[in-house]
Amino acid sequence: MKKIGVVLSGCGVKDGSEIHEAVFALLAIDRQGCEAVCMAPNADFPSVNHLTMEEGGVTRNALVEGARIARGNIRDIKDVTAADLDAIVLPGGFGAAKNLCDFAVKGAAASVHPEVSRLLKEMATASKPIGAICIAPVILAAVLGKELSPTLTIGNDAGTAAEIEKTGARHQECLVTDSVIDAKNKVVTTPAYMLATRITETFQGIDNCVSELVKLI
């Protein structure tokens, strides 16, 4: 059974992984007859009250929070290598842009969590497929932009697209239910909640993304 890594950044759209996107990725992986390997950094990040949408003044651990989505079946990303996986996918959520990297603050000058960067570079070197959902393609741009110039999408947000282009990556507009496939670099991305107004649209795009990702294995 093919193993597809799922990189989580916490649990919740404002301070971690977007839960719908993460669960849909897991569902899509299972629908393809593959096994999901959930992982997250073992690091603490500021949390947000999802009722008030304000920071609560406390921190939460991304690995512990990600375990909520993974039902406890999760690994510290530092213990995962490309040899363990056949492909990898990164759900969105604000945690992707502020926990896994600091794109939310620095844009094109963003740095990426060292273990996330290491694993993505290993996957690219091994020519293993990489998928990213919603805002998470900015992580791929920050890690792989200068070297590989991958073609990515976050939908059609002009400001974010411009920052992606500054990294050396190329942005392509995309419908919410579709995905952009960079066959040369084995990268597949989809807009999800960057564009979605309905939960069904989010699932359609993610299901499409994972399906195309599996084809590249």
N, C-alpha and C positions, 0 to 999 in steps of 0.2 A: 504494500500500500504506500502510495506517495505521501510524503510528509510536507505540509505547508506551514511555515512559521507564521504566527500572528503576533505582531509587536503591539502591546498595549501600553498606555501611558497613564493609567489610573482608571477611574470609573466615574464618568459624568462629563457631559459635553463642555462645561465651562472650565474644568480643571483636570481632565483626563481624557480617556477614550470616549467618543460618542457611542452610547450603549447600543442604539439601534444598528449603527454601522458595524460595530464589533460583532454583535450577535448575527447579523446578516452575513458577515464574512464567514463566521463559523458554520452557519447553515449552508452557505454556498459551497464551502469546502466539502462538507459531508455529502451534499447532493452530487458532487463530482467523484465520490468514492474515495476521497483522500482523508488523511488524518491531520487534524489541526494540532500544532505545537505552540501553545500560548507561552508568551514570555514578556517580561517587563524589567526595567531597571530597578534595582533595589536602592531606591533613593527617595527622599522626602521632598514634597513640593507644597506650596500654599494651596489651601482648599477653598472652594466657593460654596456658599449656601445656595443650593439649587432652587430654593423657594423664593429667596429675595434676590438672587443673582449677584450677591455681594460677597467679597472675601470674608471668611469667618475668623481670621486672625489665628488660625491653627494650620498645621501641616498634616499631610497624609502621605503614606508610603505608596508609591506607584505599584510596586509588586504586590503588596497586601491588598490594595484596592482592585488591581487587575484580577486578583484571585476571586473576587466576587463574580466577575463576568465568566471566568474560566471554571467556576465551580471547584476551585481549589487545585485544579490540575494545571499548574503554571510553573515556569522555570525562571530563574534569574538569568537575564540575557547574557551576562558575562560567562555563563557556563554553556552557551550554545555556539556552535560553529557552523559554517556552511556545509561541512561534511554531514551534519545531522539532518539537513533539510534538502528538499527537492525544489522548493520555491519559498517565497516569503511575501507577506502582505502587511501593510500598515494601515489600520483604520484611522479615521480622522478624529475630530474633537479638538478643543483648544489645547489639550495636553500635548498633542502632536507638535504644536507650534510654540509651546512654552516649556514643556518638560523634556521632550525628546530633542528639541533644539530651541533656539531663542529667536526664531524668525519673527515671532509676534512683536519683538522689540527692535531687532536689528535688520529685518528684511534680508536683502541679498547678502549682507555681511554676516549672516547667522553662522554660529558654530553649532555642532551637533554633539549630543551626548557621546562620549568616546566609545562606549560599547556598541551603541547603535551604528555609529559610523564604521567601526571595525567590521561588524557583521555584514553591513550592506556592501562594503568594499570586497569582502570575501566572496559574497554571492556574485557580485559583478565579475570578479576575476575568474570564478568558476563557471561563468556563463550560465548561471541559474536564474530563472525568472524572478522579477521583483514587481510587486503590485503596490499601489498606494491609492487611498480613498480620501475624497474631500480635500482638506487642507494638507494632508500628509505628503502629497507630491513635492512640497517645498523642501522636505527633508532630503528627498532624492536629488533635487536640484543643488542643495548645499553640499552634498557628499560627492555627487557624480558629475555635476554640471561642467566643471572645467575640463575634466578628462574625457568624458564620453559624450557630452552635449545631448543628453537624451531628450526626446520629445515627450512632453507631459501635458496634463490638463488639470485645471481646477475649475473648469466651466467657462465662464466668460468675464470674470472680475478683472477689469483693466489694470487696476493698481497692483494686485497680486501677480498678475501675469507679467507685468513690467519688471517686478522684482525677480521673478523666476528667470526672465531673459538675461538679467544682469549677471547671473551666476554662470552663464554659458549654456544652460539648458534652453530648450525651445518650447514655447507654449502653443498649444493648439486648442481652439475652442471646441466644446463638446456638449451634446445634449445630456441631460441628467440621466436618461435611461441607457446611455451608450458608454463606451470607453474608448480611449485612445491607445493604440497598440504601436509601440516602437519595437518592431520585430528584430531589428539589428541588435539593439541593446537588451532585448527581452524584458521590456518594461511596459506595464499596463496600468493605466490610471483612469479614474472615473470621478465625476464631480460630487455625487451624493448630496449631502446637505449644503454644499456651497450653492446649489440651485434648487434642490427638491422642495416642493410645497406639500407633498403628500408622502406618507411612509411607503406606499407601494412603489413610487418612483425611485426611492432610495434603494429598495430591495432589487428592483429590475436592473439598475446600474451596477450594483455590487455583484449580483449574480452573473451579469455579463462579464464584468472584470475578472472574476475568479475563473469563469469558464475559459476565457481567452488566456489567462495565466497558465492554466493546466495544459492547454494546447501547446504551450511553449516549452514544457518540461521535456 
